[in-house]
């Protein structure tokens, strides 16, 4: 029995030694391939692959055994020289997830990412993320909703539903129930791929039904007339839709109206922010946006929620003073 245990310990030590001599980049590549490929969306997978490419530049010859806390901090510091803090944080979280698994498997005895200090370049001046109610009204009024301006219909849709860009592109006439005024979001359009094609939603919560007002319903019904029921409404066959092209159109409309220039994703932020200001619950906004949980919504719109809480405090004090 003692000899058997000794042999097992020897094999375990041998395996640990082999893994520790493995390159960090190779281990991370195998980890991504094993745990992330076919388990996350193509967009998320590409983020992990981008992290791998950064590692290949920053630490091409570093082995797992050489990855001390000091060495890991050096990698982070080098990455931070050319990236903003949030980007460095995302890079750190992805690498750390793989390293923690290596510790759990006994490949590494200690976690070299523990207590890592995340730095980064000073962030650039941020563009406005969303419009206020009067600015949004002005923008919507400036849209040209006719057969020659398909992009304007897309902007109207995102502004009034909060759909993600890919979700909006993936809509077909079959996805719209005009009787109940509901949009069934069950897929996206892979606009980043030159060949396009339908793709899964970002997560399970993204599969949802979104109610629309009668005005949007009327415009979409007019737009869908005579179109193939199973073909994307906003993707003309053979033509690729670029996010930048739609952003350029939105920029032109914003400048024409004399309002802050935002992006298409900013219209989604606008939609959510205005709903929160209107008194819609965080839970309802999270469901409408297709967030996987309310924490995402609360984190993204913390500034709005804090402003509303301040107003609620005033209401509470006014009410208590009447007792």
N, C-alpha and C positions, 0 to 999 in steps of 0.2 A: 504494500500500500504506500509506504514511504517512497519507494522507488518510482511508483506511478505518479505521485504528487510532484516529485522532483522533476520527472520528465515533462509533466504538464507545465510546471513553472518555467522550465527551460524553453519549451515551445512558445509560451506566452512572452517570455523575455526576448526570444528571437524575433517574434512577430512585431513586438513593440520597437525593437531596434530597426527592423526593416522599414516600418512606417515612419520612424523618426528621420530616416535618411531620405524619405520621399520629398520631392520639391513641394513647397507650399502651393504653387500654381497648379501642379498636377492634382494634388489632393482636393483643392477647391473645384477644379474642373470636374473631377469624378463625383464630388459631393453634389454639385449642381445637376449633373446628368442623372444621378440616382434619385435625388429628393425633389428636384424642381421641374425637370422636363416632364411634360404631360400632366403636371399637377398644378401649374400656374398658367395664367394667360400668356400668349406670345409676347405681349408688351412687357410684362413683368419678367419673363425669362430673359428677354433682351437686356434688361437692367442688370441681371446677374452676370450675363456674358460680358457686359461692358465693364463690370467690376473685375472680372477675370482678366480682361485686356489691360486694365490699369495695374493689376498685380504683376502681370508679365513685364511691365515697364519698370515698376517700382522695386520689385523683389524677384528678379528672374532666376536667381541662384540660391535663394534662401530655402533651407529645408525646414521641415516641421521641428526637428530637434534644435535648430538654431533660432527658432522663433521665441526669443525671450521677450519680457515686457519692454525692455529697452529697444529691441529690434522692431517690435510691433509699433511702438511710439514713433520711431524714426520713419516707418512707412507712412503712418498717418500724417506726420509733420510734412513730409515731402509732398503728399497728395494735397495737403491744405495750402501749399504755396500757390497753387493755381486754381483752387476751387473755393466756393463759398462754404460757410460752416454747415449749412443744411445738407449740401451735397456730400461733404466729408462725413456727416452723421449717417447718411444713408449708406455710404461705402462701408463705414465701420460696422453698422448693424448687420450687413450681409456677410462680411468676412467673419465677424464674431459668431454668427449663427453656425458657420461651418466649424470654427475652432472649438466651440462649446461641445459640438458633437464628437470631435476628436478627443476631448477630455473625457466625455461620458464613455467612450469606447475604450478608454485606457491607453490610447495612442500617446496622449500627452498627460503628464502628471499634474500640471498646473495650467490655469487659463492665462495665457500671456496678454489677453485683451482686457483683463480685469483692471479697473481704475484708469483706463486709457483716457487721456485728455484730448477732447475734440476741439481743434482750432479751425481757422478758415479765413479767407479774404473778407474784407469789408463788403457786405452785400451792396449791389448797385441800387440806385434809387428805384423804388418799386412803382410800377404803373398802377393807376387805380384798378382795383379788382372788380368793382361793380358800380352801377349807376343808381341814383336815387329815383324815386317814383316819377318825378316830373321829367327827368332826363330820359328815362326809359320810354315815357309816352312820346316825347319828341322824336326819339329814334324810330319807334314803331310807325309813327305818322309819316316819316320820311321814306319808308320802304316802298319800293315799286313792285306791287304784287300783280305781275302779268307774266305771260308766257316767256318773255325775254329776260326775266329776272328770277330764275329758279333759286338762286342763292338767297334772295330776299325772303322767300317762303321758308327756307331753312333757318334763317335768323329769327323769323317770327316764331317758328316752332320751338327752338331752343329757349327763347325768351319767355315763352308762355308755359313751358313744361319742365324746364330744367334738365332736359335729356343731355347726356354726354354726346360729343360730336359723332363718335362712331355709332352710337345707338340711333341717332337721328338719321344717319346715312343708311343704316340697315333697315329702316322702315319700308314696308311694302303696303299697298292698299289693303291687303288681307289683314294687316295688323291693326287696322283702325275700324272700330265699331261705331258707326255714326249714330246708331239708335241710342246707345247708352253714353255716347260721347266719351269713349275710352280708347286709349292707345295701349296695345299689348306689346310690351318691350320684352322680347325673348331672344334677341340676337343682336349682333353689331355688324358693321362693315369693316373689313380689314383694309382701311384706306392707306396704311403705311406700306402695304405690299403692292407693287406695280400691277399685279394681276387681280387685286381686289378680292372679292368673295366674302360670303357670310362667315362670321366667326362667333364663338360663344360670348356671352356677357361677361363683364369683369368678375362677378361672383354670383352666388346663388341669389342673394338679396337684390341683385340688379334685374332679375327676372320679375317684372311687376306690371301692374296696370295703372296707367296715369290718366286721371280725368282731365278733360279739356273744356274750355268755355265754348259757348255757342259760336262766337265770332271765329275762333281758330278752327272749329269744326266745319264751319261754312267754307272757309278758305281752302282747307284740305280736301273737302269734298269736291270743290271746283277743280283743284289741282289733280285729283285722282281720276277724274272723268276720262274714260277712254284709254287708261293705262293698263298694262298687264298686271293682274292682281298679285302675282308672286315676284315681281321685279322691283328693285329699289326705286323709290319715288325720286330721290335726289341724285341718283347716279345714272347718267346717260350711258347706254351700252357703248363700250369702246373708249370712253373718256374717263380719265382718272380725276378724282376730286382731291385737291390739296387743302390742308388746313390753312396754309399761308394765303391761298387765294381767297378763301372765305373771310379770313381776318383782314385782308386788304379791302374787301368790299365793306366790311363793318367799319373799318377805319375811315373810309371815304364818307360813309353815312354820318358817323360821329362828328367828323370835321365840318360837314355841311350843316349840322345842327348846332355846332358850337358847344359840344359837350365833351367830357373826358373820353379819350380813345381807350377802349377795352378790347379784349379778345373774345372769341366765341365762347371759350371756357368762362370768361368773365360774365357772359350772359347767364350762364348756369349759376354763378355766384350771385348775380343780381336777382335772379328768380328766388333763390333760397333766402337771401337777406330780406327781400321785401315781404316774403311770407312770414318770416319771424317778426318783423316790425308790425305786421298786420295782426299779430297775436296768435298765429298758428303754432301749435305745440312743436317742440323739437322732435318728438317721436314721429309726428305726421310728416314733417319736412324730411326727416331721415328716410322714411319709407318712400316718399315721392321721389327723392333723389337716387334711391337704390343703394344707400349706404349699408354696409354690413352690420353696423351697430350705431347707437346714438353717440358714442364717444367720438367717432369720426366727425359727426355733425357738430358736436359741441366744441371740438378742437378747432375745426375749420372756421366756425362762426363765433368764436369766443368773444370777439370785440362787440358783435351785435348783442349777444346774450348778456354781456356785462352792462351794456347801455340800457337794455330792457330791465335788468335787475335794479338798476338805479332808479328807473321810473317806477318800478313796482314798490320800492322802498318808500318813495314819496306818497304813493297811493295808500300804503299800509299806515303811514304816519297820519295822513289825513283822515283815514277811517277811524283809527284809534282815538284821535282827538275829539271825535263826535260821541264817544261812549260816555 
